Amino acid sequence: MRTPNTQLSALVAESGLTYEALAKAVGAVAAECGDRLRTNKSNVEHWFSGSVPRGDTPHYLAVALSRRLGRLLTLAGLGLPCPAEPDRDSIGLSLGNDPLDALLPMWRYELDRRRFLSASAYSVAAALPLSHVQDIAARTAAARTGHTVGMAEVAAVRDMIHAFSDMDERHGGHHGRSALVTYLRDDVAPLCRARFRTDDVRRQMLSAASRGVHLLGWKSHDAGQQGLAQRYYLQFYALATESGLRGHDGFVMRTMAVQGLKLHRPEHCLGLAETGLNRAKDQVDAQTEALFRVVHAHTLAKSGKHRAALAEADHARTLLTGAPGDESAVLGPGLGPTGRVVYSRTAKVHETVGDHRAAAEHYALAAIRVRAVQTGQVVR
């Protein structure tokens, strides 16, 4: 005789979902992960009576209830048995003492072609803390190899990450992904736990590593693996914060706001965009600030603050046209030429507020910027 699952029933009661609504929510999460479920009211009744959902359904159930309740729930918290493998519903979705403790198992499962991470769902319960994290944890002082790391090693890591980023821009996110994972796991991770000549070298190495993790997040995003991308963005934030270099944490907040907008998950987007902009101001050049401001404008528009959104978009364009710089510069994976990004995102702002003529004009300006870069011309 089965034992009723009182933990699950209590959580569902707290959520206020009916059996039918819960079944529909679980099916929606499964669809995001490329799985088709025929979950219905009868299935939910069986779960309450103690039946264990089959296959990947427990994980979809955890995500559905996490979204509804606004906090991260694990299988154990749902009264369900935990598999021998790490709990995929929480791996990489929290900020621990050492970001590498989360990244190393993620890289291992990526290289083993384990599907559970690549097919994981985006979690609205995994909100990035908006307060500045002070000194997440002290790094291990002794290097594994006994080698002392200096700026030469930092430069080598930067050059390699730049090469992978250039490959991504030219050939797409799938190309070189396994090679990047292997490089970060086997070469960069040990360097991050090494002995450093100075504390500034340590900060620069963590910063370089964080850029590699961000690139992996973008590659996952490009492949449609939004849950995995979110996990990489969170750990990018942890590494960037630990580096202590100002402005890095704001950059990932901008990235995560863009991801939330793309997935129509606006729960944290405005807060992320505002905080990211505040962290970036006075720390970045005018063109880069324009990138932050135009995303902030988009989140304002999505929040119904149309007048403020249009004013912020105008501010972004003023920064773009009034600032010197190389229009063809690639600022990071997925960004591309600054002008193209600012004008295309401004077009989305006008779409959101219902001005489709202005949106079309700005999409055309974005296309002109792309053609100018391709032909070697600079457009101001």
LOKOL-39561 format. One record per residue: residue in three letters; x, y, z of N, C-alpha, C in turn. Coordinates in steps of 0.001 Angstrom, whole numbers, padded with zeros to 6 digits. Example, Ala and Ser with C-alpha at 12.3 -4.5 7.8 and 13.67 -1.06 7.14 Angstrom:
<rs>
> ALA 013190 -005690 007800 012300 -004500 007800 013200 -003300 007800
> SER 012850 -002250 007080 013670 -001060 007140 012900 000030 007870
</rs>
This chain:
<rs>
> MET 000845 -001200 000000 000000 000000 000000 000882 001252 000000
> ARG 000597 002187 -000882 001403 003390 -000986 001129 004347 000177
> THR 002170 005120 000524 002028 006160 001535 001724 007477 000839
> PRO 000656 008163 001202 000317 009438 000546 001465 010433 000646
> ASN 001667 011191 -000407 002734 012194 -000445 002182 013502 000112
> THR 002308 013657 001426 001760 014856 002074 002581 016108 001762
> GLN 003884 015940 001515 004710 017104 001171 004242 017725 -000138
> LEU 004011 016872 -001121 003573 017368 -002418 002191 018004 -002329
> SER 001289 017348 -001641 -000069 017883 -001543 -000083 019231 -000832
> ALA 000787 019395 000185 000848 020672 000903 001373 021785 -000007
> LEU 002383 021473 -000836 002937 022470 -001739 001926 022872 -002815
> VAL 001193 021886 -003319 000183 022195 -004332 -000939 023031 -003725
> ALA -001304 022716 -002494 -002323 023526 -001819 -001840 024959 -001642
> GLU -000551 025106 -001282 000026 026439 -001133 000028 027191 -002461
> SER 000245 026471 -003545 000312 027117 -004860 -001043 027612 -005334
> GLY -002115 026990 -004846 -003452 027363 -005281 -003839 026787 -006627
> LEU -003019 025902 -007174 -003311 025300 -008468 -004309 024157 -008326
> THR -005220 024047 -009270 -006088 022880 -009320 -005291 021723 -009904
> TYR -005833 020516 -009800 -005148 019357 -010378 -004940 019550 -011880
> GLU -005955 020050 -012542 -005868 020246 -013992 -004831 021319 -014328
> ALA -004803 022404 -013550 -003847 023487 -013810 -002419 023007 -013578
> LEU -002221 022191 -012542 -000884 021663 -012279 -000439 020745 -013414
> ALA -001331 019886 -013868 -000995 018986 -014973 -000610 019777 -016216
> LYS -001326 020861 -016482 -001036 021714 -017637 000324 022396 -017474
> ALA 000637 022860 -016249 001917 023531 -015998 003082 022571 -016175
> VAL 002918 021343 -015719 003974 020335 -015870 004187 020036 -017354
> GLY 003112 019925 -018099 003230 019679 -019527 003915 020814 -020255
> ALA 003672 022057 -019802 004302 023225 -020435 005809 023212 -020210
> VAL 006240 022861 -019001 007682 022781 -018715 008316 021689 -019576
> ALA 007643 020558 -019675 008167 019463 -020500 008337 019908 -021946
> ALA 007359 020660 -022451 007436 021139 -023835 008633 022049 -024038
> GLU 008958 022886 -023033 010131 023751 -023124 011410 022928 -023259
> CYS 011405 021736 -022684 012580 020867 -022704 012552 019874 -023866
> GLY 011617 020064 -024783 011546 019200 -025951 010878 017863 -025701
> ASP 010081 017762 -024647 009421 016514 -024290 007913 016707 -024380
> ARG 007209 015670 -024787 005748 015743 -024879 005130 014834 -023829
> LEU 004344 015434 -022945 003676 014670 -021886 002163 014803 -022033
> ARG 001472 013752 -021634 000009 013794 -021601 -000456 013737 -020156
> THR 000116 014619 -019351 -000232 014655 -017934 -001652 015181 -017764
> ASN -002396 014546 -016862 -003773 014977 -016637 -004109 014934 -015149
> LYS -005334 015261 -014834 -005806 015311 -013452 -005614 013971 -012748
> SER -005833 012887 -013451 -005687 011554 -012862 -004241 011289 -012431
> ASN -003280 011725 -013254 -001865 011558 -012894 -001562 012264 -011578
> VAL -002052 013490 -011437 -001798 014268 -010226 -002387 013555 -009008
> GLU -003576 013019 -009140 -004201 012284 -008038 -003345 011093 -007617
> HIS -002765 010398 -008597 -001889 009264 -008289 -000621 009715 -007565
> TRP -000077 010888 -007956 001116 011395 -007270 000812 011685 -005809
> PHE -000345 012261 -005557 -000718 012554 -004169 -000861 011277 -003346
> SER -001297 010223 -003994 -001502 008965 -003263 -000209 008206 -003028
> GLY 000905 008712 -003586 002198 008082 -003329 002876 007512 -004547
> SER 002227 007583 -005707 002849 007095 -006933 003959 008055 -007355
> VAL 005074 007503 -007828 006210 008330 -008256 006098 008596 -009754
> PRO 006107 009863 -010174 006056 010169 -011611 007200 009497 -012365
> ARG 006939 009099 -013599 007940 008375 -014370 008884 009303 -015117
> GLY 010033 008756 -015481 010991 009446 -016340 011428 010784 -015788
> ASP 011351 011807 -016647 011773 013152 -016267 010650 013965 -015638
> THR 009463 013384 -015507 008321 014137 -014990 008561 014738 -013604
> PRO 009256 014049 -012670 009500 014680 -011363 010228 016021 -011483
> HIS 011173 016111 -012410 011926 017353 -012572 011039 018452 -013162
> TYR 010185 018085 -014103 009262 019067 -014663 008293 019563 -013582
> LEU 007869 018658 -012724 006975 019016 -011625 007667 019989 -010668
> ALA 008948 019741 -010369 009700 020619 -009474 009814 022024 -010053
> VAL 010085 022111 -011358 010208 023427 -011994 008867 024148 -011998
> ALA 007789 023424 -012322 006464 024046 -012386 006065 024633 -011037
> LEU 006279 023884 -009973 005919 024389 -008649 006879 025475 -008178
> SER 008163 025377 -008570 009118 026430 -008215 008692 027756 -008824
> ARG 008269 027712 -010073 007824 028938 -010739 006597 029515 -010048
> ARG 005685 028657 -009683 004441 029117 -009074 004677 029721 -007694
> LEU 005561 029107 -006925 005777 029533 -005545 006919 030539 -005405
> GLY 007707 030703 -006462 008758 031700 -006419 009967 031317 -005607
> ARG 010165 030031 -005374 011369 029561 -004675 011786 028227 -005277
> LEU 013062 027919 -005157 013599 026722 -005781 013249 025491 -004959
> LEU 012581 024530 -005592 012186 023287 -004933 012966 022117 -005525
> THR 013390 021197 -004670 014102 020008 -005113 013168 018804 -005063
> LEU 013627 017686 -005598 012814 016465 -005551 012548 016053 -004110
> ALA 013567 016156 -003266 013381 015787 -001853 012328 016675 -001212
> GLY 012324 017960 -001576 011338 018878 -001020 009928 018568 -001462
> LEU 009801 017842 -002586 008484 017426 -003076 008080 016052 -002550
> GLY 008923 015481 -001692 008619 014150 -001167 008856 013049 -002168
> LEU 009719 013303 -003171 010009 012325 -004214 011421 011784 -004056
> PRO 011661 010549 -004459 013006 009975 -004330 014003 010705 -005215
> CYS 015239 010828 -004727 016296 011510 -005471 017137 010471 -006196
> PRO 017465 010708 -007467 018297 009770 -008211 019737 009811 -007721
> ALA 020519 008841 -008171 021921 008780 -007755 022719 009940 -008311
> GLU 022328 010433 -009513 023043 011559 -010115 022726 012840 -009359
> PRO 023549 013887 -009488 023281 015143 -008799 021896 015678 -009150
> ASP 021304 016391 -008207 019971 016936 -008420 020025 018004 -009511
> ARG 019536 017682 -010674 019642 018584 -011810 018804 019830 -011625
> ASP 017831 019791 -010707 016976 020948 -010515 017652 022051 -009719
> SER 018795 021767 -009119 019476 022797 -008343 020918 023023 -008753
> ILE 021536 022106 -009511 022937 022251 -009867 023153 023534 -010675
> GLY 024044 024381 -010187 024368 025616 -010871 023386 026744 -010662
> LEU 022297 026519 -009923 021273 027551 -009751 021403 028314 -008443
> SER 022524 028146 -007756 022753 028887 -006526 024197 029359 -006496
> LEU 024459 030336 -005641 025792 030893 -005509 026420 030341 -004235
> GLY 027385 029449 -004392 028023 028831 -003244 029324 029507 -002881
> ASN 030118 028828 -002056 031387 029389 -001617 032396 029502 -002754
> ASP 032316 028586 -003708 033284 028564 -004796 032549 028237 -006092
> PRO 032501 029166 -007066 031789 028895 -008325 032273 027641 -009030
> LEU 033550 027294 -008887 034071 026114 -009571 033438 024833 -009050
> ASP 032981 024849 -007794 032309 023664 -007256 031023 023371 -008012
> ALA 030404 024394 -008574 029211 024197 -009406 029588 023940 -010855
> LEU 030621 024622 -011338 030973 024524 -012753 031604 023191 -013125
> LEU 032447 022640 -012267 033150 021400 -012621 032196 020245 -012916
> PRO 031175 019987 -012060 030232 018916 -012439 029407 019251 -013669
> MET 029102 020537 -013889 028375 020917 -015103 029196 020589 -016335
> TRP 030475 020886 -016294 031344 020589 -017432 031489 019081 -017635
> ARG 031566 018345 -016536 031693 016885 -016653 030471 016297 -017357
> TYR 029297 016737 -016981 028085 016195 -017598 027903 016690 -019031
> GLU 028385 017901 -019332 028347 018360 -020727 029201 017456 -021603
> LEU 030412 017154 -021162 031316 016336 -021969 030846 014890 -022055
> ASP 030120 014423 -021036 029565 013070 -021062 028281 012990 -021878
> ARG 027876 014163 -022446 026651 014232 -023257 025416 013829 -022453
> ARG 025432 014180 -021161 024251 013898 -020354 023177 014932 -020669
> ARG 022000 014469 -021039 020964 015346 -021548 020309 016191 -020457
> PHE 020404 015780 -019189 019562 016419 -018197 019872 017900 -017993
> LEU 021121 018319 -018228 021426 019745 -018100 021027 020513 -019357
> SER 021339 019963 -020522 021024 020679 -021754 019527 020803 -021962
> ALA 018749 019894 -021368 017294 019932 -021516 016602 020526 -020301
> SER 017367 021147 -019400 016766 021706 -018198 015988 022970 -018531
> ALA 014980 023252 -017729 014109 024396 -017984 014647 025651 -017306
> TYR 014326 026803 -017891 014628 028091 -017285 013854 028206 -015990
> SER 014505 028666 -014924 013866 028716 -013609 013670 030151 -013167
> VAL 012424 030565 -012993 012177 031913 -012485 012395 031973 -010978
> ALA 012545 030821 -010338 012783 030811 -008893 014246 031081 -008571
> ALA 015124 030980 -009563 016553 031183 -009323 016900 032633 -009601
> ALA 016445 033530 -008745 016657 034958 -008946 018076 035338 -008549
> LEU 018729 036110 -009405 020069 036585 -009092 019960 037624 -007988
> PRO 020749 037501 -006924 020675 038501 -005852 021101 039856 -006378
> LEU 020308 040868 -006096 020597 042188 -006623 021494 042994 -005693
> SER 021705 042532 -004481 022646 043204 -003590 024048 042708 -003908
> HIS 025011 043580 -003769 026381 043228 -004140 026918 042176 -003186
> VAL 027466 041078 -003739 028044 040012 -002923 029480 040390 -002594
> GLN 029779 040484 -001324 031116 040857 -000896 031938 039612 -000597
> ASP 032989 039446 -001387 033966 038378 -001140 033283 037042 -000917
> ILE 032746 036431 -001984 032009 035170 -001873 032802 034151 -001060
> ALA 034044 033961 -001376 034863 033015 -000603 036330 033256 -000906
> ALA 037176 032898 000024 038622 033000 -000204 039069 031797 -001028
> ARG 039908 032038 -002005 040405 030954 -002844 041454 030127 -002113
> THR 041644 028910 -002580 042708 028070 -002035 044049 028718 -002308
> ALA 044876 028863 -001299 046133 029602 -001449 047187 028801 -002203
> ALA 047236 027506 -001981 048299 026697 -002587 047863 026170 -003947
> ALA 048713 026302 -004924 048416 025770 -006247 048552 024263 -006249
> ARG 047755 023599 -007093 047839 022143 -007172 049193 021701 -007727
> THR 049708 022502 -008656 050966 022119 -009290 052171 022772 -008633
> GLY 051933 023699 -007723 053020 024435 -007122 053471 025599 -007978
> HIS 052851 025783 -009157 053241 026851 -010070 052615 028160 -009619
> THR 053378 029240 -009696 052876 030561 -009363 052412 031251 -010631
> VAL 051175 031713 -010632 050557 032294 -011815 050811 033797 -011855
> GLY 051207 034269 -013044 051417 035696 -013262 050571 036202 -014408
> MET 050845 037429 -014848 050045 038039 -015909 050234 037346 -017259
> ALA 051334 036644 -017456 051523 035909 -018709 050439 034853 -018878
> GLU 050114 034149 -017795 049054 033135 -017854 047694 033786 -018065
> VAL 047476 034930 -017413 046216 035651 -017604 046052 036046 -019075
> ALA 047124 036565 -019666 047080 036976 -021073 046786 035798 -021986
> ALA 047367 034626 -021659 047129 033435 -022472 045662 033021 -022415
> VAL 045069 033066 -021223 043657 032708 -021077 042789 033700 -021842
> ARG 043090 034978 -021721 042306 035988 -022444 042375 035761 -023948
> ASP 043572 035481 -024452 043733 035257 -025888 042933 034044 -026354
> MET 042946 032992 -025542 042231 031776 -025929 040718 032005 -025900
> ILE 040216 032686 -024871 038785 032969 -024793 038375 033877 -025954
> HIS 039232 034831 -026300 038937 035698 -027438 038846 034883 -028729
> ALA 039736 033901 -028883 039701 033048 -030080 038407 032247 -030137
> PHE 037982 031707 -028993 036717 030966 -028954 035536 031899 -029250
> SER 035604 033127 -028742 034533 034092 -028981 034454 034460 -030453
> ASP 035600 034658 -031070 035643 034975 -032495 035075 033815 -033319
> MET 035401 032593 -032917 034867 031408 -033590 033349 031358 -033466
> ASP 032844 031726 -032286 031404 031729 -032056 030710 032724 -032979
> GLU 031290 033934 -033100 030683 034958 -033950 030677 034537 -035424
> ARG 031708 033830 -035840 031837 033471 -037251 031041 032220 -037629
> HIS 031002 031241 -036703 030465 029929 -037073 029268 029470 -036235
> GLY 028882 030255 -035237 027723 029870 -034438 028097 029183 -033139
> GLY 027109 029091 -032248 027346 028619 -030895 027733 027163 -030764
> HIS 027345 026310 -031715 027652 024885 -031589 029127 024597 -031853
> HIS 029756 025417 -032655 031121 025136 -033089 032109 025382 -031946
> GLY 032891 024363 -031618 033942 024507 -030614 033480 024446 -029178
> ARG 032246 024076 -028965 031714 024098 -027597 032418 023092 -026691
> SER 032573 021858 -027152 033242 020849 -026327 034687 021233 -026054
> ALA 035329 021835 -027053 036711 022268 -026866 036794 023358 -025804
> LEU 035825 024281 -025790 035805 025343 -024785 035582 024758 -023389
> VAL 034638 023829 -023271 034391 023183 -021973 035657 022512 -021473
> THR 036318 021764 -022356 037543 021050 -021964 038626 022031 -021540
> TYR 038775 023124 -022278 039797 024116 -021951 039533 024745 -020577
> LEU 038285 025126 -020326 037950 025742 -019039 038146 024758 -017890
> ARG 037746 023511 -018103 037841 022512 -017035 039283 022118 -016747
> ASP 040049 021827 -017799 041374 021241 -017611 042481 022276 -017426
> ASP 042323 023458 -018025 043389 024449 -017977 043059 025647 -017091
> VAL 041852 026212 -017272 041528 027444 -016575 041167 027204 -015110
> ALA 040373 026175 -014838 039972 025914 -013447 041176 025716 -012519
> PRO 042176 024916 -012893 043356 024802 -012016 044083 026134 -011832
> LEU 044118 026970 -012869 044765 028275 -012736 044025 029165 -011743
> CYS 042691 029045 -011717 041907 029856 -010785 042148 029457 -009335
> ARG 042621 028238 -009135 042896 027765 -007780 044405 027702 -007493
> ALA 045149 028469 -008254 046603 028428 -008150 047114 029458 -007145
> ARG 048427 029498 -007005 049093 030533 -006219 049382 031692 -007160
> PHE 049061 032907 -006758 049198 034072 -007623 050320 034982 -007131
> ARG 050967 035639 -008086 052059 036546 -007739 051546 037733 -006926
> THR 050398 038249 -007305 049785 039370 -006583 048279 039159 -006538
> ASP 047615 039912 -005689 046162 039800 -005621 045519 040329 -006893
> ASP 046165 041316 -007539 045611 041828 -008795 045650 040764 -009891
> VAL 046700 039943 -009919 046764 038846 -010892 045610 037886 -010657
> ARG 045331 037596 -009401 044203 036710 -009067 042900 037287 -009601
> ARG 042669 038574 -009385 041433 039205 -009858 041333 039137 -011379
> GLN 042447 039386 -012051 042434 039368 -013504 042193 037961 -014049
> MET 042731 036939 -013372 042506 035567 -013814 041040 035169 -013646
> LEU 040443 035522 -012507 039032 035206 -012297 038159 035938 -013314
> SER 038541 037166 -013648 037805 037920 -014658 037886 037228 -016009
> ALA 039086 036780 -016384 039251 036082 -017664 038432 034799 -017692
> ALA 038450 034059 -016580 037670 032819 -016504 036177 033109 -016623
> SER 035734 034196 -015989 034306 034525 -016036 033842 034793 -017459
> ARG 034708 035383 -018276 034345 035640 -019672 034160 034331 -020446
> GLY 034989 033333 -020116 034824 032024 -020751 033519 031364 -020360
> VAL 033141 031505 -019080 031878 030926 -018613 030696 031654 -019252
> HIS 030812 032969 -019402 029750 033718 -020086 029593 033249 -021527
> LEU 030712 032994 -022198 030650 032508 -023574 029937 031161 -023637
> LEU 030182 030287 -022665 029461 029011 -022620 027964 029249 -022418
> GLY 027637 030232 -021589 026225 030567 -021408 025597 031018 -022705
> TRP 026323 031854 -023452 025784 032316 -024728 025649 031172 -025720
> LYS 026624 030261 -025751 026537 029118 -026652 025310 028269 -026315
> SER 025032 028100 -025031 023841 027350 -024619 022586 028097 -025036
> HIS 022587 029414 -024844 021459 030251 -025258 021230 030114 -026762
> ASP 022311 030160 -027524 022237 030065 -028981 021687 028716 -029421
> ALA 021940 027674 -028613 021463 026330 -028942 020044 026083 -028430
> GLY 019433 027091 -027811 018081 026941 -027284 018022 026246 -025942
> GLN 019168 026100 -025268 019237 025422 -023967 019205 026488 -022870
> GLN 018017 027052 -022649 017914 028237 -021806 018165 027945 -020326
> GLY 017766 026765 -019863 018035 026419 -018469 019524 026313 -018197
> LEU 020255 025691 -019116 021702 025560 -018968 022374 026920 -019087
> ALA 021914 027753 -020017 022469 029100 -020163 022308 029882 -018870
> GLN 021154 029773 -018244 020904 030481 -016990 021891 030060 -015911
> ARG 022189 028775 -015840 023139 028279 -014848 024541 028847 -015094
> TYR 024943 028889 -016361 026255 029465 -016667 026283 030958 -016353
> TYR 025203 031678 -016629 025173 033104 -016326 025301 033342 -014818
> LEU 024640 032520 -014031 024732 032660 -012572 026161 032447 -012080
> GLN 026825 031440 -012626 028195 031170 -012192 029169 032200 -012777
> PHE 028867 032758 -013941 029629 033891 -014454 029546 035049 -013474
> TYR 028344 035296 -012966 028159 036362 -011972 029010 036090 -010730
> ALA 029010 034835 -010275 029776 034503 -009071 031270 034741 -009281
> LEU 031801 034307 -010424 033220 034514 -010711 033539 035996 -010895
> ALA 032664 036704 -011603 032903 038125 -011831 032895 038893 -010518
> THR 031979 038530 -009624 031907 039195 -008330 033137 038887 -007496
> GLU 033571 037642 -007526 034745 037262 -006756 036001 037953 -007278
> SER 036025 038277 -008561 037192 038964 -009107 037343 040357 -008498
> GLY 036231 040937 -008080 036291 042257 -007468 036437 043389 -008461
> LEU 036443 043103 -009760 036574 044150 -010769 035205 044778 -011018
> ARG 035097 046057 -010822 033813 046745 -010869 033248 046726 -012290
> GLY 031945 046545 -012396 031269 046556 -013680 030960 045186 -014234
> HIS 031745 044170 -013826 031518 042827 -014360 030156 042275 -013942
> ASP 029790 042483 -012667 028517 041943 -012198 027348 042610 -012929
> GLY 027487 043894 -013246 026438 044571 -013990 026246 043992 -015374
> PHE 027337 043563 -016004 027253 043005 -017350 026389 041750 -017376
> VAL 026567 040861 -016387 025766 039637 -016398 024310 039931 -016071
> MET 024056 040970 -015269 022664 041336 -015005 021970 041770 -016284
> ARG 022707 042513 -017136 022153 042889 -018429 021850 041647 -019263
> THR 022787 040702 -019285 022615 039476 -020066 021387 038696 -019601
> MET 021215 038584 -018289 020089 037813 -017762 018765 038537 -017975
> ALA 018796 039866 -017977 017574 040607 -018296 017162 040347 -019740
> VAL 018148 040324 -020654 017859 040035 -022059 017276 038635 -022207
> GLN 017846 037658 -021480 017322 036297 -021562 015885 036227 -021079
> GLY 015592 036883 -019964 014226 036880 -019446 013239 037509 -020417
> LEU 013657 038596 -021072 012788 039234 -022068 012514 038295 -023236
> LYS 013551 037613 -023691 013404 036699 -024830 012434 035571 -024513
> LEU 012458 035105 -023262 011630 033963 -022875 010274 034387 -022323
> HIS 009992 035697 -022389 008721 036226 -021867 008560 035879 -020395
> ARG 009684 036003 -019659 009699 035799 -018217 010174 037101 -017574
> PRO 009275 038081 -017433 009703 039417 -017005 009821 039589 -015492
> GLU 009712 038503 -014729 009621 038629 -013277 010739 039472 -012658
> HIS 011979 039278 -013126 013109 039969 -012524 013803 040915 -013504
> CYS 013286 041040 -014717 014040 041741 -015764 014281 043211 -015439
> LEU 013260 043913 -014970 013426 045340 -014698 014449 045566 -013599
> GLY 014363 044779 -012523 015320 044913 -011430 016735 044603 -011875
> LEU 016890 043565 -012700 018212 043208 -013215 018771 044310 -014096
> ALA 017957 044825 -015001 018428 045861 -015931 018794 047139 -015190
> GLU 017968 047539 -014225 018252 048756 -013458 019542 048620 -012658
> THR 019681 047488 -011979 020866 047292 -011151 022111 047159 -012011
> GLY 021993 046437 -013129 023130 046310 -014029 023581 047654 -014555
> LEU 022635 048516 -014930 022967 049853 -015413 023661 050665 -014328
> ASN 023157 050591 -013116 023768 051351 -012019 025189 050877 -011732
> ARG 025437 049574 -011885 026791 049065 -011672 027735 049484 -012794
> ALA 027182 049627 -014000 028029 049911 -015162 028357 051393 -015305
> LYS 027440 052265 -014874 027666 053704 -015040 028989 054128 -014406
> ASP 029709 054956 -015119 031020 055473 -014696 032102 054400 -014692
> GLN 031769 053174 -015106 032754 052100 -015165 033025 051656 -016602
> VAL 032166 052085 -017532 032295 051660 -018929 032253 052886 -019827
> ASP 032644 052711 -021092 032605 053815 -022043 031162 054100 -022459
> ALA 030970 055216 -023163 029619 055678 -023505 028871 054683 -024387
> GLN 029563 054077 -025360 028883 053130 -026244 028419 051897 -025470
> THR 029246 051413 -024553 028829 050263 -023753 027676 050636 -022836
> GLU 027708 051845 -022283 026583 052299 -021458 025300 052337 -022270
> ALA 025417 052674 -023553 024231 052680 -024410 023590 051300 -024474
> LEU 024417 050249 -024481 023888 048884 -024494 023089 048583 -023230
> PHE 023603 049042 -022088 022883 048850 -020831 021570 049634 -020836
> ARG 021634 050865 -021321 020443 051718 -021263 019329 051224 -022192
> VAL 019687 050699 -023347 018639 050268 -024264 017936 049015 -023745
> VAL 018658 048156 -023039 018002 047007 -022404 017106 047484 -021265
> HIS 017588 048463 -020505 016745 049036 -019450 015471 049616 -020053
> ALA 015615 050283 -021204 014440 050832 -021878 013443 049740 -022242
> HIS 013942 048616 -022738 013064 047514 -023123 012315 046955 -021921
> THR 013016 046814 -020785 012339 046289 -019582 011318 047287 -019061
> LEU 011604 048587 -019182 010615 049595 -018785 009367 049482 -019652
> ALA 009568 049290 -020952 008425 049154 -021860 007592 047928 -021515
> LYS 008270 046812 -021229 007562 045586 -020870 006828 045733 -019542
> SER 007269 046660 -018707 006626 046890 -017402 005520 047931 -017494
> GLY 005227 048404 -018712 004150 049368 -018891 004555 050811 -018695
> LYS 005849 051087 -018476 006328 052453 -018258 006816 053014 -019597
> HIS 005861 053305 -020468 006182 053616 -021855 006929 054933 -022016
> ARG 006522 055986 -021307 007193 057278 -021448 008648 057179 -020991
> ALA 008876 056535 -019861 010245 056373 -019364 011069 055502 -020306
> ALA 010429 054504 -020915 011125 053612 -021842 011625 054374 -023061
> LEU 010765 055222 -023638 011154 055971 -024822 012256 056984 -024506
> ALA 012183 057594 -023317 013220 058542 -022915 014566 057837 -022746
> GLU 014544 056650 -022162 015784 055898 -021954 016359 055429 -023287
> ALA 015500 055034 -024224 015978 054633 -025544 016622 055810 -026268
> ASP 016033 057004 -026128 016630 058206 -026721 018006 058480 -026113
> HIS 018116 058294 -024796 019394 058499 -024109 020447 057538 -024660
> ALA 020046 056294 -024884 020980 055294 -025418 021477 055704 -026802
> ARG 020582 056180 -027662 020986 056579 -029007 021897 057810 -028965
> THR 021635 058730 -028029 022496 059908 -027878 023907 059496 -027485
> LEU 024016 058554 -026573 025331 058054 -026167 026035 057385 -027340
> LEU 025277 056647 -028126 025861 055911 -029247 026416 056863 -030305
> THR 025629 057864 -030700 026028 058738 -031795 027041 059787 -031366
> GLY 027081 060092 -030067 027994 061127 -029613 029321 060624 -029121
> ALA 029489 059294 -029051 030712 058738 -028472 031647 058252 -029563
> PRO 032937 058549 -029430 033903 057982 -030370 034093 056511 -030104
> GLY 034543 055787 -031104 034780 054364 -030913 034698 053629 -032221
> ASP 035090 052372 -032192 035084 051544 -033397 033750 050849 -033517
> GLU 032957 051259 -034526 031620 050687 -034703 031661 049197 -034942
> SER 032774 048683 -035455 032845 047262 -035782 033282 046415 -034600
> ALA 033569 047056 -033470 034086 046300 -032326 033044 045333 -031803
> VAL 033465 044113 -031558 032593 043113 -030951 032818 043152 -029451
> LEU 031795 043513 -028699 031958 043719 -027264 031826 042435 -026477
> GLY 031327 041398 -027080 031165 040136 -026372 030289 039219 -027169
> PRO 030250 037910 -026830 029435 036969 -027573 027968 037353 -027551
> GLY 027369 037348 -028732 025948 037647 -028809 025638 039125 -028872
> LEU 026657 039996 -028727 026387 041424 -028789 026564 041955 -030204
> GLY 027743 041735 -030780 027981 042209 -032120 028218 043709 -032143
> PRO 028167 044326 -033325 028401 045755 -033434 027439 046550 -032552
> THR 027972 047549 -031854 027174 048292 -030878 025951 048939 -031513
> GLY 026141 049613 -032656 025022 050307 -033279 023890 049381 -033641
> ARG 024221 048231 -034193 023180 047264 -034565 022364 046858 -033353
> VAL 023047 046600 -032229 022341 046161 -031019 021443 047267 -030488
> VAL 021960 048501 -030412 021166 049603 -029861 019933 049872 -030714
> TYR 020097 049906 -032033 018951 050212 -032893 017942 049060 -032948
> SER 018419 047825 -032970 017466 046706 -033006 016708 046598 -031685
> ARG 017396 046857 -030565 016698 046799 -029273 015742 047978 -029134
> THR 016115 049151 -029677 015205 050292 -029681 013953 049977 -030488
> ALA 014129 049242 -031577 012969 048827 -032375 012016 047986 -031536
> LYS 012565 047111 -030688 011723 046280 -029824 010973 047134 -028804
> VAL 011622 048203 -028342 010940 049125 -027423 009716 049724 -028113
> HIS 009893 050203 -029347 008770 050809 -030071 007693 049773 -030393
> GLU 008103 048544 -030671 007105 047483 -030875 006262 047297 -029629
> THR 006915 047288 -028481 006218 047044 -027220 005211 048154 -026912
> VAL 005571 049399 -027226 004655 050510 -026937 003632 050708 -028047
> GLY 003733 049915 -029139 002724 049948 -030190 003013 050877 -031351
> ASP 004237 051442 -031413 004593 052323 -032524 005360 051507 -033566
> HIS 004630 050850 -034436 005243 049919 -035378 006004 050635 -036502
> ARG 005591 051855 -036855 006332 052592 -037876 007735 052928 -037366
> ALA 007834 053421 -036139 009147 053726 -035559 009975 052462 -035403
> ALA 009313 051361 -035061 010026 050092 -034929 010656 049694 -036252
> ALA 009902 049824 -037346 010427 049469 -038667 011614 050354 -039040
> GLU 011534 051635 -038711 012627 052558 -039008 013910 052158 -038283
> HIS 013771 051746 -037025 014963 051382 -036251 015517 050020 -036663
> TYR 014659 049112 -037077 015173 047854 -037633 015972 048129 -038903
> ALA 015511 049089 -039717 016238 049445 -040935 017589 050061 -040600
> LEU 017638 050909 -039568 018904 051504 -039139 019867 050429 -038652
> ALA 019339 049430 -037962 020191 048325 -037497 020786 047576 -038683
> ALA 019978 047363 -039729 020463 046656 -040915 021546 047462 -041629
> ILE 021382 048802 -041667 022394 049655 -042282 023707 049537 -041535
> ARG 023637 049481 -040194 024850 049358 -039383 025580 048053 -039696
> VAL 024824 046987 -039840 025441 045691 -040133 026145 045730 -041486
> ARG 025478 046286 -042494 026081 046351 -043836 027330 047223 -043840
> ALA 027294 048322 -043057 028457 049210 -043001 029663 048506 -042395
> VAL 029421 047722 -041367 030505 046979 -040738 031061 045942 -041704
> GLN 030163 045274 -042436 030603 044225 -043369 031427 044786 -044506
> THR 031149 046033 -044906 031884 046636 -046026 033053 047487 -045557
> GLY 033260 047530 -044240 034407 048274 -043712 034154 049743 -043532
> GLN 032907 050209 -043660 032593 051611 -043465 032211 051844 -042007
> VAL 032373 053055 -041524 031983 053431 -040168 030810 054385 -040244
> VAL 029716 054035 -039592 028507 054864 -039642 028347 055573 -038311
> ARG 028135 056849 -038324 027929 057626 -037100 026495 058125 -037030
</rs>
